């Protein structure tokens, strides 16, 4: 089994398929590398696709110490994968928790990122929702510690932004739930507190995002309510960013609507590879409505 080792000696399990420019897929909290299967099958026809399990998600190592889990660790773990592959840079595609890590990777290591796909990113970012989010995260961590994987998966997989997936693709959603139930409960609780609860708000990153020039695609579902305002903020703040909104879609967009997700990302990558991805024209941010004054 292939592993990359981080600077703090955590082993990260990964899988790869295909040849060409490297795409690294960074999974969400409720998923693992298996949740990128529709993307690996599609993009490995043209790219070298690599997906890995975050720390805390077996068969990657599951450190027992809480201080081994943080947003910085999640960002640095992407770098460990890039270094392990022996490449200068890669396209990074992340969803939710993986989307946050992807954004931070672009901010911290822009020279190592050819492009960024930041999908389903924004939970807990809004100031008036911050306390509520952190309280719900702590309640989720306590539920994990008190229940089995199956019991936790049953509750978590039917959240308000997951039911869209359940309604559209019951069989796919069931597979998603079953895979979630297999996760390490210790790793799940530690990740919930160390990464989800403690990460900075998107809005706290404004100054850094204004200087981000890496080609960036922001993707969200229009029924993924916690992401909508933060995604518009990222679009307005990152000069190299575009925003794509999938209709009638929730949080698990790469599984819920894989064909549309793949098409949007494929077009983005083609523009980046051809050198045609634009920076935003400053004239479009003048603040004027009609531009006649």
Phi and psi restraints in degrees (value plus and minus 20) as a CYANA .aco file:
   2 UNK   PHI     -99.6   -59.6
   2 UNK   PSI     116.4   156.4
   3 UNK   PHI    -154.2  -114.2
   3 UNK   PSI     126.1   166.1
   4 UNK   PHI    -128.4   -88.4
   4 UNK   PSI     124.8   164.8
   5 UNK   PHI    -131.0   -91.0
   5 UNK   PSI     109.9   149.9
   6 UNK   PHI    -101.1   -61.1
   6 UNK   PSI     152.1   192.1
   7 UNK   PHI     -82.3   -42.3
   7 UNK   PSI     -48.9    -8.9
   8 UNK   PHI    -116.8   -76.8
   8 UNK   PSI       6.0    46.0
   9 UNK   PHI      43.7    83.7
   9 UNK   PSI       8.4    48.4
  10 UNK   PHI    -109.7   -69.7
  10 UNK   PSI     111.4   151.4
  11 UNK   PHI    -110.0   -70.0
  11 UNK   PSI     108.3   148.3
  12 UNK   PHI    -131.1   -91.1
  12 UNK   PSI      99.2   139.2
  13 UNK   PHI     -97.4   -57.4
  13 UNK   PSI     117.4   157.4
  14 UNK   PHI    -161.4  -121.4
  14 UNK   PSI     141.7   181.7
  15 UNK   PHI    -152.6  -112.6
  15 UNK   PSI     134.3   174.3
  16 UNK   PHI    -164.3  -124.3
  16 UNK   PSI     138.2   178.2
  17 UNK   PHI    -175.8  -135.8
  17 UNK   PSI     124.8   164.8
  18 UNK   PHI      70.7   110.7
  18 UNK   PSI     156.1   196.1
  19 UNK   PHI    -154.3  -114.3
  19 UNK   PSI     136.9   176.9
  20 UNK   PHI     101.7   141.7
  20 UNK   PSI    -179.1  -139.1
  21 UNK   PHI     -79.2   -39.2
  21 UNK   PSI     128.3   168.3
  22 UNK   PHI    -109.5   -69.5
  22 UNK   PSI     109.5   149.5
  23 UNK   PHI    -131.9   -91.9
  23 UNK   PSI     104.8   144.8
  24 UNK   PHI    -129.5   -89.5
  24 UNK   PSI     105.8   145.8
  25 UNK   PHI    -123.0   -83.0
  25 UNK   PSI     109.5   149.5
  26 UNK   PHI    -138.1   -98.1
  26 UNK   PSI      96.3   136.3
  27 UNK   PHI    -100.7   -60.7
  27 UNK   PSI     145.9   185.9
  28 UNK   PHI    -103.6   -63.6
  28 UNK   PSI     153.8   193.8
  29 UNK   PHI     -80.8   -40.8
  29 UNK   PSI     -62.9   -22.9
  30 UNK   PHI    -105.5   -65.5
  30 UNK   PSI     -17.5    22.5
  31 UNK   PHI    -139.3   -99.3
  31 UNK   PSI    -189.6  -149.6
  32 UNK   PHI    -173.5  -133.5
  32 UNK   PSI    -187.0  -147.0
  33 UNK   PHI     -79.8   -39.8
  33 UNK   PSI     -44.8    -4.8
  34 UNK   PHI     -85.4   -45.4
  34 UNK   PSI     -45.3    -5.3
  35 UNK   PHI     -94.5   -54.5
  35 UNK   PSI     -23.6    16.4
  36 UNK   PHI    -119.2   -79.2
  36 UNK   PSI      -9.5    30.5
  37 UNK   PHI     -76.2   -36.2
  37 UNK   PSI     -63.4   -23.4
  38 UNK   PHI     -82.8   -42.8
  38 UNK   PSI     -47.5    -7.5
  39 UNK   PHI    -101.7   -61.7
  39 UNK   PSI     -60.2   -20.2
  40 UNK   PHI     -80.8   -40.8
  40 UNK   PSI     -65.0   -25.0
  41 UNK   PHI     -83.2   -43.2
  41 UNK   PSI     -56.3   -16.3
  42 UNK   PHI     -99.3   -59.3
  42 UNK   PSI     -72.1   -32.1
  43 UNK   PHI    -100.2   -60.2
  43 UNK   PSI     -40.0     0.0
  44 UNK   PHI     -89.5   -49.5
  44 UNK   PSI     -28.2    11.8
  45 UNK   PHI     -90.7   -50.7
  45 UNK   PSI     -41.7    -1.7
  46 UNK   PHI    -150.8  -110.8
  46 UNK   PSI     -35.3     4.7
  47 UNK   PHI    -150.0  -110.0
  47 UNK   PSI     141.0   181.0
  48 UNK   PHI    -107.3   -67.3
  48 UNK   PSI      87.1   127.1
  49 UNK   PHI    -117.7   -77.7
  49 UNK   PSI     112.2   152.2
  50 UNK   PHI    -149.4  -109.4
  50 UNK   PSI     107.2   147.2
  51 UNK   PHI    -146.6  -106.6
  51 UNK   PSI     120.7   160.7
  52 UNK   PHI    -154.6  -114.6
  52 UNK   PSI     138.0   178.0
  53 UNK   PHI    -110.8   -70.8
  53 UNK   PSI     110.1   150.1
  54 UNK   PHI     -82.6   -42.6
  54 UNK   PSI     140.2   180.2
  55 UNK   PHI     -76.8   -36.8
  55 UNK   PSI     120.8   160.8
  56 UNK   PHI      72.8   112.8
  56 UNK   PSI     -27.3    12.7
  57 UNK   PHI    -138.5   -98.5
  57 UNK   PSI      78.6   118.6
  58 UNK   PHI     -79.2   -39.2
  58 UNK   PSI     126.3   166.3
  59 UNK   PHI    -104.6   -64.6
  59 UNK   PSI     -11.4    28.6
  60 UNK   PHI     -84.1   -44.1
  60 UNK   PSI     141.4   181.4
  61 UNK   PHI     -84.3   -44.3
  61 UNK   PSI     130.6   170.6
  62 UNK   PHI    -140.0  -100.0
  62 UNK   PSI      63.6   103.6
  63 UNK   PHI     -79.0   -39.0
  63 UNK   PSI     125.3   165.3
  64 UNK   PHI    -109.8   -69.8
  64 UNK   PSI     -31.8     8.2
  65 UNK   PHI    -111.6   -71.6
  65 UNK   PSI     113.2   153.2
  66 UNK   PHI     -81.1   -41.1
  66 UNK   PSI     -54.7   -14.7
  67 UNK   PHI     -94.0   -54.0
  67 UNK   PSI     -17.7    22.3
  68 UNK   PHI    -110.7   -70.7
  68 UNK   PSI     -15.9    24.1
  69 UNK   PHI    -146.7  -106.7
  69 UNK   PSI     102.6   142.6
  70 UNK   PHI    -186.5  -146.5
  70 UNK   PSI     150.7   190.7
  71 UNK   PHI     -83.3   -43.3
  71 UNK   PSI     -57.1   -17.1
  72 UNK   PHI     -83.9   -43.9
  72 UNK   PSI     -62.1   -22.1
  73 UNK   PHI     -80.3   -40.3
  73 UNK   PSI     -62.5   -22.5
  74 UNK   PHI     -82.6   -42.6
  74 UNK   PSI     -59.4   -19.4
  75 UNK   PHI     -87.0   -47.0
  75 UNK   PSI     -67.8   -27.8
  76 UNK   PHI     -84.3   -44.3
  76 UNK   PSI     -47.7    -7.7
  77 UNK   PHI     -89.0   -49.0
  77 UNK   PSI     -51.8   -11.8
  78 UNK   PHI     -84.0   -44.0
  78 UNK   PSI     -62.8   -22.8
  79 UNK   PHI     -81.0   -41.0
  79 UNK   PSI     -58.1   -18.1
  80 UNK   PHI     -81.6   -41.6
  80 UNK   PSI     -58.3   -18.3
  81 UNK   PHI     -87.0   -47.0
  81 UNK   PSI     -65.9   -25.9
  82 UNK   PHI     -79.7   -39.7
  82 UNK   PSI     -65.8   -25.8
  83 UNK   PHI     -83.4   -43.4
  83 UNK   PSI     -61.8   -21.8
  84 UNK   PHI     -82.5   -42.5
  84 UNK   PSI     -55.9   -15.9
  85 UNK   PHI     -93.9   -53.9
  85 UNK   PSI     -33.4     6.6
  86 UNK   PHI      51.7    91.7
  86 UNK   PSI      14.6    54.6
  87 UNK   PHI    -139.0   -99.0
  87 UNK   PSI     137.1   177.1
  88 UNK   PHI     -96.3   -56.3
  88 UNK   PSI     -59.9   -19.9
  89 UNK   PHI    -177.5  -137.5
  89 UNK   PSI     144.5   184.5
  90 UNK   PHI    -170.6  -130.6
  90 UNK   PSI     138.2   178.2
  91 UNK   PHI     -97.2   -57.2
  91 UNK   PSI     112.2   152.2
  92 UNK   PHI    -135.7   -95.7
  92 UNK   PSI     107.2   147.2
  93 UNK   PHI    -142.4  -102.4
  93 UNK   PSI      98.8   138.8
  94 UNK   PHI    -152.7  -112.7
  94 UNK   PSI     127.3   167.3
  95 UNK   PHI    -139.6   -99.6
  95 UNK   PSI     111.1   151.1
  96 UNK   PHI      37.2    77.2
  96 UNK   PSI    -136.2   -96.2
  97 UNK   PHI     -73.3   -33.3
  97 UNK   PSI     -59.8   -19.8
  98 UNK   PHI     -89.6   -49.6
  98 UNK   PSI     -48.6    -8.6
  99 UNK   PHI     -88.4   -48.4
  99 UNK   PSI     -62.2   -22.2
 100 UNK   PHI     -79.4   -39.4
 100 UNK   PSI     -66.5   -26.5
 101 UNK   PHI     -82.1   -42.1
 101 UNK   PSI     -59.2   -19.2
 102 UNK   PHI     -83.9   -43.9
 102 UNK   PSI     -64.6   -24.6
 103 UNK   PHI     -80.5   -40.5
 103 UNK   PSI     -66.9   -26.9
 104 UNK   PHI     -83.8   -43.8
 104 UNK   PSI     -56.0   -16.0
 105 UNK   PHI     -82.5   -42.5
 105 UNK   PSI     -63.4   -23.4
 106 UNK   PHI     -83.0   -43.0
 106 UNK   PSI     -56.2   -16.2
 107 UNK   PHI     -93.1   -53.1
 107 UNK   PSI     -58.5   -18.5
 108 UNK   PHI    -106.4   -66.4
 108 UNK   PSI     -52.3   -12.3
 109 UNK   PHI    -155.1  -115.1
 109 UNK   PSI      38.4    78.4
 110 UNK   PHI     -81.2   -41.2
 110 UNK   PSI     -48.0    -8.0
 111 UNK   PHI     -92.6   -52.6
 111 UNK   PSI     -33.9     6.1
 112 UNK   PHI    -120.0   -80.0
 112 UNK   PSI     -20.5    19.5
 113 UNK   PHI    -134.6   -94.6
 113 UNK   PSI     100.5   140.5
 114 UNK   PHI     -96.8   -56.8
 114 UNK   PSI     -54.0   -14.0
 115 UNK   PHI    -182.3  -142.3
 115 UNK   PSI     146.0   186.0
 116 UNK   PHI    -150.9  -110.9
 116 UNK   PSI     111.2   151.2
 117 UNK   PHI    -133.5   -93.5
 117 UNK   PSI      91.6   131.6
 118 UNK   PHI    -127.9   -87.9
 118 UNK   PSI      80.6   120.6
 119 UNK   PHI    -133.0   -93.0
 119 UNK   PSI     123.6   163.6
 120 UNK   PHI      34.8    74.8
 120 UNK   PSI      21.2    61.2
 121 UNK   PHI    -131.6   -91.6
 121 UNK   PSI     111.3   151.3
 122 UNK   PHI     127.4   167.4
 122 UNK   PSI     -24.3    15.7
 123 UNK   PHI     -79.9   -39.9
 123 UNK   PSI     109.2   149.2
 124 UNK   PHI      59.4    99.4
 124 UNK   PSI     -11.9    28.1
 125 UNK   PHI    -101.0   -61.0
 125 UNK   PSI     -55.6   -15.6
 126 UNK   PHI     -88.6   -48.6
 126 UNK   PSI     116.8   156.8
 127 UNK   PHI     -77.6   -37.6
 127 UNK   PSI     -60.3   -20.3
 128 UNK   PHI     -98.8   -58.8
 128 UNK   PSI     -26.1    13.9
 129 UNK   PHI    -131.0   -91.0
 129 UNK   PSI     -22.3    17.7
 130 UNK   PHI     -81.6   -41.6
 130 UNK   PSI     -69.9   -29.9
 131 UNK   PHI     -85.0   -45.0
 131 UNK   PSI     -60.9   -20.9
 132 UNK   PHI     -81.6   -41.6
 132 UNK   PSI     -65.0   -25.0
 133 UNK   PHI     -81.1   -41.1
 133 UNK   PSI     -66.7   -26.7
 134 UNK   PHI     -85.4   -45.4
 134 UNK   PSI     -55.5   -15.5
 135 UNK   PHI     -86.3   -46.3
 135 UNK   PSI     -60.2   -20.2
 136 UNK   PHI     -89.8   -49.8
 136 UNK   PSI     -55.2   -15.2
 137 UNK   PHI     -83.7   -43.7
 137 UNK   PSI     -64.3   -24.3
 138 UNK   PHI     -85.0   -45.0
 138 UNK   PSI     -59.3   -19.3
 139 UNK   PHI     -83.3   -43.3
 139 UNK   PSI     -58.2   -18.2
 140 UNK   PHI     -85.9   -45.9
 140 UNK   PSI     -61.1   -21.1
 141 UNK   PHI     -82.5   -42.5
 141 UNK   PSI     -60.5   -20.5
 142 UNK   PHI     -87.1   -47.1
 142 UNK   PSI     -58.7   -18.7
 143 UNK   PHI     -81.1   -41.1
 143 UNK   PSI     -63.5   -23.5
 144 UNK   PHI     -78.0   -38.0
 144 UNK   PSI     -64.9   -24.9
 145 UNK   PHI     -87.8   -47.8
 145 UNK   PSI     -41.6    -1.6
 146 UNK   PHI    -124.8   -84.8
 146 UNK   PSI     -21.1    18.9
 147 UNK   PHI    -153.9  -113.9
 147 UNK   PSI     154.4   194.4
 148 UNK   PHI    -104.0   -64.0
 148 UNK   PSI     146.4   186.4
 149 UNK   PHI     -79.5   -39.5
 149 UNK   PSI     -59.3   -19.3
 150 UNK   PHI     -84.6   -44.6
 150 UNK   PSI     -63.6   -23.6
 151 UNK   PHI     -85.7   -45.7
 151 UNK   PSI     -61.4   -21.4
 152 UNK   PHI     -85.6   -45.6
 152 UNK   PSI     -65.0   -25.0
 153 UNK   PHI     -81.1   -41.1
 153 UNK   PSI     -58.0   -18.0
 154 UNK   PHI     -81.4   -41.4
 154 UNK   PSI     -60.4   -20.4
 155 UNK   PHI     -94.8   -54.8
 155 UNK   PSI     -68.8   -28.8
 156 UNK   PHI     -90.4   -50.4
 156 UNK   PSI     -53.6   -13.6
 157 UNK   PHI     -95.4   -55.4
 157 UNK   PSI     -28.9    11.1
 158 UNK   PHI    -131.4   -91.4
 158 UNK   PSI       9.4    49.4
 159 UNK   PHI     -86.1   -46.1
 159 UNK   PSI     148.0   188.0
 160 UNK   PHI     -83.7   -43.7
 160 UNK   PSI     -38.3     1.7
 161 UNK   PHI    -129.0   -89.0
 161 UNK   PSI      -8.8    31.2
 162 UNK   PHI    -128.2   -88.2
 162 UNK   PSI     -41.1    -1.1
 163 UNK   PHI     -85.2   -45.2
 163 UNK   PSI     -44.6    -4.6
 164 UNK   PHI     -81.7   -41.7
 164 UNK   PSI     -63.0   -23.0
 165 UNK   PHI     -83.9   -43.9
 165 UNK   PSI     -64.8   -24.8
 166 UNK   PHI     -80.0   -40.0
 166 UNK   PSI     -61.6   -21.6
 167 UNK   PHI     -92.1   -52.1
 167 UNK   PSI     -57.8   -17.8
 168 UNK   PHI     -97.6   -57.6
 168 UNK   PSI     -59.8   -19.8
 169 UNK   PHI    -161.5  -121.5
 169 UNK   PSI      55.3    95.3
 170 UNK   PHI     -76.5   -36.5
 170 UNK   PSI     -57.8   -17.8
 171 UNK   PHI     -88.9   -48.9
 171 UNK   PSI     -64.3   -24.3
 172 UNK   PHI     -84.1   -44.1
 172 UNK   PSI     -61.1   -21.1
 173 UNK   PHI     -82.9   -42.9
 173 UNK   PSI     -60.3   -20.3
 174 UNK   PHI     -82.7   -42.7
 174 UNK   PSI     -60.5   -20.5
 175 UNK   PHI     -82.8   -42.8
 175 UNK   PSI     -62.3   -22.3
 176 UNK   PHI     -78.6   -38.6
 176 UNK   PSI     -65.7   -25.7
 177 UNK   PHI     -84.9   -44.9
 177 UNK   PSI     -62.0   -22.0
 178 UNK   PHI     -84.1   -44.1
 178 UNK   PSI     -58.5   -18.5
 179 UNK   PHI     -88.6   -48.6
 179 UNK   PSI     -58.5   -18.5
 180 UNK   PHI     -80.2   -40.2
 180 UNK   PSI     -59.3   -19.3
 181 UNK   PHI     -84.7   -44.7
 181 UNK   PSI     -40.5    -0.5
 182 UNK   PHI    -104.9   -64.9
 182 UNK   PSI     -27.5    12.5
 183 UNK   PHI     -87.2   -47.2
 183 UNK   PSI     134.6   174.6
 184 UNK   PHI     -85.1   -45.1
 184 UNK   PSI     102.8   142.8
 185 UNK   PHI     -90.2   -50.2
 185 UNK   PSI     -51.8   -11.8
 186 UNK   PHI     -85.1   -45.1
 186 UNK   PSI     -69.1   -29.1
 187 UNK   PHI     -82.3   -42.3
 187 UNK   PSI     -57.4   -17.4
 188 UNK   PHI     -84.2   -44.2
 188 UNK   PSI     -63.1   -23.1
 189 UNK   PHI     -88.1   -48.1
 189 UNK   PSI     -62.9   -22.9
 190 UNK   PHI     -86.0   -46.0
 190 UNK   PSI     -59.2   -19.2
 191 UNK   PHI     -87.7   -47.7
 191 UNK   PSI     -60.0   -20.0
 192 UNK   PHI     -79.5   -39.5
 192 UNK   PSI     -63.8   -23.8
 193 UNK   PHI    -100.3   -60.3
 193 UNK   PSI     -62.3   -22.3
 194 UNK   PHI     -99.4   -59.4
 194 UNK   PSI     -55.0   -15.0
 195 UNK   PHI    -122.5   -82.5
 195 UNK   PSI     -78.9   -38.9
 196 UNK   PHI     -83.9   -43.9
 196 UNK   PSI     -69.1   -29.1
 197 UNK   PHI     -94.5   -54.5
 197 UNK   PSI     -55.7   -15.7
 198 UNK   PHI    -116.7   -76.7
 198 UNK   PSI     -26.7    13.3
 199 UNK   PHI     -89.1   -49.1
 199 UNK   PSI     132.0   172.0
 200 UNK   PHI     -91.3   -51.3
 200 UNK   PSI     136.9   176.9
 201 UNK   PHI     -90.8   -50.8
 201 UNK   PSI     129.5   169.5
 202 UNK   PHI     -73.1   -33.1
 202 UNK   PSI     -58.2   -18.2
 203 UNK   PHI     -89.1   -49.1
 203 UNK   PSI     -41.4    -1.4
 204 UNK   PHI     -95.1   -55.1
 204 UNK   PSI     -31.5     8.5
 205 UNK   PHI    -119.9   -79.9
 205 UNK   PSI      -8.5    31.5
 206 UNK   PHI     -75.6   -35.6
 206 UNK   PSI     -69.4   -29.4
 207 UNK   PHI     -80.2   -40.2
 207 UNK   PSI     -63.4   -23.4
 208 UNK   PHI     -87.8   -47.8
 208 UNK   PSI     -59.3   -19.3
 209 UNK   PHI     -85.5   -45.5
 209 UNK   PSI     -49.9    -9.9
 210 UNK   PHI     -86.0   -46.0
 210 UNK   PSI     -37.1     2.9
 211 UNK   PHI    -127.2   -87.2
 211 UNK   PSI     -10.9    29.1
 212 UNK   PHI    -103.6   -63.6
 212 UNK   PSI      96.7   136.7
 213 UNK   PHI    -129.8   -89.8
 213 UNK   PSI     -20.0    20.0
 214 UNK   PHI     -87.3   -47.3
 214 UNK   PSI     111.8   151.8
 215 UNK   PHI     -71.0   -31.0
 215 UNK   PSI     105.7   145.7
 216 UNK   PHI    -152.8  -112.8
 216 UNK   PSI     111.2   151.2
 217 UNK   PHI    -136.0   -96.0
 217 UNK   PSI     103.7   143.7
 218 UNK   PHI    -123.1   -83.1
 218 UNK   PSI     109.6   149.6
 219 UNK   PHI    -151.2  -111.2
 219 UNK   PSI     116.2   156.2
 220 UNK   PHI    -169.8  -129.8
 220 UNK   PSI     141.9   181.9
 221 UNK   PHI    -110.9   -70.9
 221 UNK   PSI     127.8   167.8
 222 UNK   PHI     -95.2   -55.2
 222 UNK   PSI     -28.6    11.4
 223 UNK   PHI    -127.8   -87.8
 223 UNK   PSI      -9.1    30.9
 224 UNK   PHI    -111.4   -71.4
 224 UNK   PSI      53.6    93.6
 225 UNK   PHI     -73.9   -33.9
 225 UNK   PSI     -61.5   -21.5
 226 UNK   PHI     -84.0   -44.0
 226 UNK   PSI     -35.0     5.0
 227 UNK   PHI    -117.7   -77.7
 227 UNK   PSI     -37.6     2.4
 228 UNK   PHI     -83.5   -43.5
 228 UNK   PSI     -74.6   -34.6
 229 UNK   PHI     -84.8   -44.8
 229 UNK   PSI     -66.9   -26.9
 230 UNK   PHI     -79.6   -39.6
 230 UNK   PSI     -54.3   -14.3
 231 UNK   PHI     -89.3   -49.3
 231 UNK   PSI     -59.2   -19.2
 232 UNK   PHI     -84.4   -44.4
 232 UNK   PSI     -59.6   -19.6
 233 UNK   PHI     -81.7   -41.7
 233 UNK   PSI     -63.6   -23.6
 234 UNK   PHI     -83.5   -43.5
 234 UNK   PSI     -62.4   -22.4
 235 UNK   PHI     -78.7   -38.7
 235 UNK   PSI     -63.1   -23.1
 236 UNK   PHI     -93.9   -53.9
 236 UNK   PSI     -41.8    -1.8
 237 UNK   PHI    -117.1   -77.1
 237 UNK   PSI     -60.8   -20.8
 238 UNK   PHI    -104.9   -64.9
 238 UNK   PSI      95.8   135.8
 239 UNK   PHI     -87.4   -47.4
 239 UNK   PSI     -36.5     3.5
 240 UNK   PHI    -124.6   -84.6
 240 UNK   PSI      -3.8    36.2
 241 UNK   PHI    -123.2   -83.2
 241 UNK   PSI     126.1   166.1
 242 UNK   PHI    -141.2  -101.2
 242 UNK   PSI     134.5   174.5
 243 UNK   PHI    -140.7  -100.7
 243 UNK   PSI     107.6   147.6
 244 UNK   PHI    -140.9  -100.9
 244 UNK   PSI     109.6   149.6
 245 UNK   PHI    -136.7   -96.7
 245 UNK   PSI     101.8   141.8
 246 UNK   PHI    -106.4   -66.4
 246 UNK   PSI     112.0   152.0
 247 UNK   PHI     -95.2   -55.2
 247 UNK   PSI     124.4   164.4
 248 UNK   PHI      31.5    71.5
 248 UNK   PSI      22.0    62.0
 249 UNK   PHI    -147.3  -107.3
 249 UNK   PSI     127.0   167.0
 250 UNK   PHI    -118.9   -78.9
 250 UNK   PSI    -157.7  -117.7
 251 UNK   PHI    -109.3   -69.3
 251 UNK   PSI     -58.6   -18.6
 252 UNK   PHI    -107.0   -67.0
 252 UNK   PSI      37.1    77.1
 253 UNK   PHI     -86.8   -46.8
 253 UNK   PSI     -50.5   -10.5
 254 UNK   PHI     -90.5   -50.5
 254 UNK   PSI     -43.9    -3.9
 255 UNK   PHI    -117.5   -77.5
 255 UNK   PSI     -55.1   -15.1
 256 UNK   PHI     -88.5   -48.5
 256 UNK   PSI     -59.1   -19.1
 257 UNK   PHI    -159.4  -119.4
 257 UNK   PSI      45.9    85.9
 258 UNK   PHI     -83.9   -43.9
 258 UNK   PSI     -56.6   -16.6
 259 UNK   PHI     -83.8   -43.8
 259 UNK   PSI     -66.0   -26.0
 260 UNK   PHI     -88.8   -48.8
 260 UNK   PSI     -61.8   -21.8
 261 UNK   PHI     -79.9   -39.9
 261 UNK   PSI     -67.4   -27.4
 262 UNK   PHI     -82.4   -42.4
 262 UNK   PSI     -60.8   -20.8
 263 UNK   PHI     -83.4   -43.4
 263 UNK   PSI     -63.9   -23.9
 264 UNK   PHI     -83.8   -43.8
 264 UNK   PSI     -65.2   -25.2
 265 UNK   PHI     -88.6   -48.6
 265 UNK   PSI     -59.3   -19.3
 266 UNK   PHI     -82.2   -42.2
 266 UNK   PSI     -62.1   -22.1
 267 UNK   PHI     -84.1   -44.1
 267 UNK   PSI     -61.6   -21.6
 268 UNK   PHI     -79.9   -39.9
 268 UNK   PSI     -68.9   -28.9
 269 UNK   PHI     -83.3   -43.3
 269 UNK   PSI     -57.0   -17.0
 270 UNK   PHI     -83.9   -43.9
 270 UNK   PSI     -61.1   -21.1
 271 UNK   PHI     -86.7   -46.7
 271 UNK   PSI     -60.8   -20.8
 272 UNK   PHI     -82.6   -42.6
 272 UNK   PSI     -67.7   -27.7
 273 UNK   PHI     -84.1   -44.1
 273 UNK   PSI     -49.5    -9.5
 274 UNK   PHI    -108.8   -68.8
 274 UNK   PSI     -19.5    20.5
 275 UNK   PHI      54.7    94.7
 275 UNK   PSI       1.5    41.5
 276 UNK   PHI    -125.4   -85.4
 276 UNK   PSI     -14.7    25.3
 277 UNK   PHI     -96.6   -56.6
 277 UNK   PSI     105.7   145.7
 278 UNK   PHI    -111.1   -71.1
 278 UNK   PSI     137.4   177.4
 279 UNK   PHI    -107.6   -67.6
 279 UNK   PSI     132.9   172.9
 280 UNK   PHI     -88.7   -48.7
 280 UNK   PSI     114.4   154.4
 281 UNK   PHI     -86.8   -46.8
 281 UNK   PSI     102.0   142.0
 282 UNK   PHI     -77.4   -37.4
 282 UNK   PSI     -44.0    -4.0
 283 UNK   PHI     -85.2   -45.2
 283 UNK   PSI     -41.6    -1.6
 284 UNK   PHI    -101.7   -61.7
 284 UNK   PSI     -24.1    15.9
 285 UNK   PHI    -138.5   -98.5
 285 UNK   PSI       6.6    46.6
 286 UNK   PHI     -92.1   -52.1
 286 UNK   PSI     -39.5     0.5
 287 UNK   PHI      74.7   114.7
 287 UNK   PSI     -33.6     6.4
 288 UNK   PHI     -95.4   -55.4
 288 UNK   PSI     130.6   170.6
 289 UNK   PHI    -106.5   -66.5
 289 UNK   PSI     -67.9   -27.9
 290 UNK   PHI    -127.7   -87.7
 290 UNK   PSI     -37.2     2.8
 291 UNK   PHI      56.8    96.8
 291 UNK   PSI      -0.8    39.2
 292 UNK   PHI    -119.0   -79.0
 292 UNK   PSI     -28.5    11.5
